[in-house]
Amino acid sequence: MPILRTQDFDELIQLKQISPVYLFAGEDVYLVDLCFNKIERLLAVNDLNREIFYAFDSTSEDILNAVFTVPFLSDKRLIIVKDVNKMRARDAEYITKYLSNTLDTSSLVLLYSDNYKKETIAKRKELVNACISSKNCVAVNCGKQHEGEAKDFIKFILTDKGKNASYDTISRIVEENGTDLLNISNEIEKLSLYIGKNKKEITENDLEKVGGYTKEVNIYTLSSNIESKNLKQAIFVLEKLLNDKEEHVIVLSAISFSIRKMLNAKSMLEEQNMPISEVTSALRIHSFSAGIFFSNLKKHNAKNLRESLKIVLQADTAIKTGSNDAVLALEKVILFVCKNRHNIV
């Protein structure tokens, strides 16, 4: 079948139609993660029937052995291959061959977080094309969205939150944030927080006012910027909070909470091998924030998050004893968390 739009894929999900192979390919990492999370929820397999591979660090033999393993007390196994855009040519060739002789007892999910249309490795390009044309594979285009698609996404996410907005308001959100779904999701989250639970409609006036933010919105934004390692924006928001006379200890508490949440997520994923769906539930992360959170989580590692907590403790002591400049103590924490650029395995 031809490569699907995300809207078409949503229809398949609603019909609960399960395919032996899935390919989620495109530059919009948020959209790739969003589609993958939907498959995870649909299959709902336990840990014994779920395996994750990274294409650059696994062989096709490893992947296919997992695919051909018989499910344990279940009808299905879920095999996930991340970074397919980094798969070796030889391995891509063998995965391509599997497409013509798939099993119904496993669903193989291929995550290609890049512009698949510009693939230069012949065998990987062949794999992508084979997935798109195979009747055994559901391929979904997760590339950059057009304005119309971004507007549809905004309507969808607003409905999920029990909110709505006029066409002009939605158009303005796209004008101010572009079509990147991660940016749009962050903006909708801030707007929803700003108008509160009782108000249902987001207006253009809300868009203008949220530019100034409230302390509550700024606290949320600071945490988001720290999680995404956006140092410049994090320092900017810190200054706004302090100018609004927010207490230093409250700001530090928000930073600490964000770091601990990321560290707990790392532990659950990497040490306890919990599926993302369970981590999302355990940490009470909203389904539409999950894609953003886990995408940002890849920018951090557990060792440096633990070190960050030590810096938080030092800042807490400095703030409470008055032995140091409280502003400098907060800036030091943010700088430490955001400046680290170690690669994540």
Secondary structure, 3 states (H helix, E strand, C coil): CCCECHHHHHHHHHHCCCCCEEEEECCCHHHHHHHHHHHHHHHCCCHHHEEEEEHHHCCHHHHHHHHHCCCCCCCCEEEEEECHHHCCHHHHHHHHHHCCCCCCCEEEEEEECCCHHHCCCHHHHHHHHHHHHCCCEEEEECCCCCHHHHHHHHHHHHHHCCCEECHHHHHHHHHHHCCCHHHHHHHHHHHHHHHCCCCCEECHHHHHHHCCCCHHHHHHHHHHHHHCCCHHHHHHHHHHHHHCCCCHHHHHHHHHHHHHHHHHHHHHHHHCCCCHHHHHHHCCCCHHHHHHHHHHHCCCCHHHHHHHHHHHHHHHHHHHHCCCCHHHHHHHHHHHHHHCCCCCC
